Amino acid sequence: MKVLITGGLGYIGSHTVVELSNNGFECIVLDNLSNSSIKVLKDIEELCQKKIEYWNFDLHDKDELENIFSTHQFHAVIHFAGIKSPGESFVEPLRYFEENIGTTINLLKEMQRKNVKKLVFSSSATVYGDLTTPPVNEDAPTSILNPYGRTKLIIEEMLQDLSKSDPSWSIAMLRYFNPIGAHPSGRIGEKPNGIPNNLMPYITQVANGEREYLNIFGDDYPTHDGTGIRDYIHVVDLASGHLKALNYLNNQLGAHIFNLGTGKGYSVLDLVNTFEKVNNIKIPYKIMARRSGDIAVSYADVSKAEQELGWKAEHELKDMCEDAWRWEKNSSK
């Protein structure tokens, strides 16, 4: 089966291409390289032992979008493409609406024209905001803390409306918790442009000497060590969740929401201490004031994904820390 993967050279997209390719899918990758590198394509191909067809254009380009759908008869689309910095989205909300929502509308219109009605959408646990008590299930109320999270929720609502208007659509919306780690080969991983927005790449950049110390925002939360607690999930487990979701859609119509996490919460200091222990390296840090919009504790109820998708995260926190550091060392050579 042939699958279009938008944002397929990005962090989660690249791991998903490897997972799908190694399970018999033909992946066509679309990426405009705004937050990725063409080098990733070569690494994916070596991991898959096959050529991967790649298209370089932006989803604003309706002509190229029509071209790729005319060239290929897709079975389904996995949609990762978008921009994703919560902090930046406060500064440039219109850009986030245009890049995330506008391009998704272009993609959906073309899918509709070509009668490609299976979609896996990359959503986020950001949509839960701060109104929920963990573990958070899919029926929990949503609460938007930043424009980035609003774009994810608006797209989810669009997809639900689309499936109600046309019941022949099959849609899975996957709400990720906190993806970290890298492929165990050390060939692909998270390599953000500029200052990292996420915790693990910041830790690995401190570990390799690129940054002097880690900023930890808040040590006065009501948690066991005062730092915020999150549900960290290995990116390889996350990629396998997309494979399970794709298979699920072969027998399901309608729009479906699934949490992807481990169901366990770890604090920032738990993560730092585990990284130090398994990699035998010290991570200096400074405690800073809390960031606006950060919540104390968030972790997933993943029972729905287990029951309906037959999916469960398999990697432990130590695996995430070991694989992230292996990737950082390899990518810095």
Secondary structure, DSSP 8 states (H G I E B T S, - for coil): -EEEEETTTSHHHHHHHHHHHTTT-EEEEE---TTS-THHHHHHHHHHTS--EEE---TT-HHHHHHHHHH---SEEEE--S---HHHHHH-HHHHIIIIIIHHHHHHHHHHHTT--EEEEEEEGGGGTTS--SSB-TTS-----SHHHHHHHHHHHHHHHHHHH-TT-EEEEEEE-EEE---TTSSS----SSS-SSHHHHHHHHHTTSSS-EEEE-S-SSSSSSS-EE-EEEHHHHHHHHHHHHHHHTT--EEEEEEES-S--EEHHHHHHHHHHHHT----EEEE---TT--SB--B--HHIIIII-------HHHHHHHHHHHHHHHT-
